[in-house]
């Protein structure tokens, strides 16, 4: 997304002029530009990074969300053996599917960065 933005402040215009008009990550991050104050995204699609302002020094948070997903999957796998022993494979699978469906559906309504960490 670092090439899909336009300036909306003098600070951004000055940073862009210093970079010879090159839209890049270095211009955006090196000048500490702030979305919706100094620049706006021009991409046709939005991403989590764009919506939750996870760009430049905040990009690592996207990896943390993925890590939480896989940690949750490992915990779910460990718990599923106890569920399968207690209620059987058929009902255990239905319970797991229901929990996964509810978790995925709740992901549609995530308003900020901290919510997916909790849900995962």
N, C-alpha and C positions, 0 to 999 in steps of 0.2 A: 504493500500500500504506500510505500514511501515515495512513489512517483506520481501518485494520484491525489494531489491536493493543490489548492490555490491560495494565494496570500489574501489576507483581509485586514492587515495592519501595516503600519510603516516599519515596524520592527522586522516583520517578515519580508517586506519589500527590500529592505536594506540587506538582510541576510542573503536573499536570492540574488541581488545585484553583485554582492561580493563573491558569489559562486558562479558568476557568469551566466545566470539564468538557469542553472542546472537544478532540477527538482530531485533531491536525493535525501537519504537518511542522514547523511552528514550535515546537510544544511538544516534540516528539521531538528535534529537532536543536539547538534553543536551550538545552535542559537537558542536552545531551550524555548522553542515555540510551543504555544499552548493551543490546543484544538478549540475551535469556535471563538477564540479571542484573536489569535494571530493568523490562523489559517483554517480552511474548511476542506473536508474530504470531497473529492469529485468522483469517486468510484461509483459504479452503478450498483454494486453489492456492498453490504455492510458486513463487517466481521466483529467478533467479540472484541478484538483489539481496538477497533475503531469506536465501537459503542461504549466501551468501558474505559477508554483512554489508556489502553495498555500498549503504549508504544515507547520507543527509545529505552530508557532504563527500567521500564515496567514490563517488558516483554517476558521476562522469566516467570511471571505469574501465570501465563498460559500453560507453561510446562508443569507448574505445580498443580493446576486443575487436572491435567492428564494423569499425573502421579497419584492424586487422590482417587481417581477412578480405578486405577489398577490395584491400589491398596484395598479399596472397597471390594473389588472383585475377589481378591485373595481371602479377605475375611468372610465374604459370602460363600466362597467355596468351602472353607473350613467349617462354617456353620451348616452348610447343606448336608454334610454327611450325617450329622446328628438328626436333622429333620427327616432325612430319608430313612434312617433307622427307626424313627418313632412313628411316622405316618405312611411310609412306603414311597416308592419312586414316583408313582403317578401323582399322588396328592402333593408330594414334595416339589415336583416339577411345576405343578399348578401354582403353588404358593410362591415359588421363586419367580415364575413368570408374572404373577400379579404384582409382586414387589418391584420387579424391573419395569413393568408398564407404568406403575404409579410414579416411580422415580424419573422415568423418561418424560412422562407427560408433565410432571412438575417443572422440568427443565424448560418448558415453553414459556414459563412465567418468571424466569430469573431476572431480577431487576439490576443486579450489580455483581461485582467480582466475588464477594464473600459468600453469596448464596450457593454457588456450585461446589465450593469446598465443603459446605455443610451437607448438601445432598449426596455428594459422592461418598 
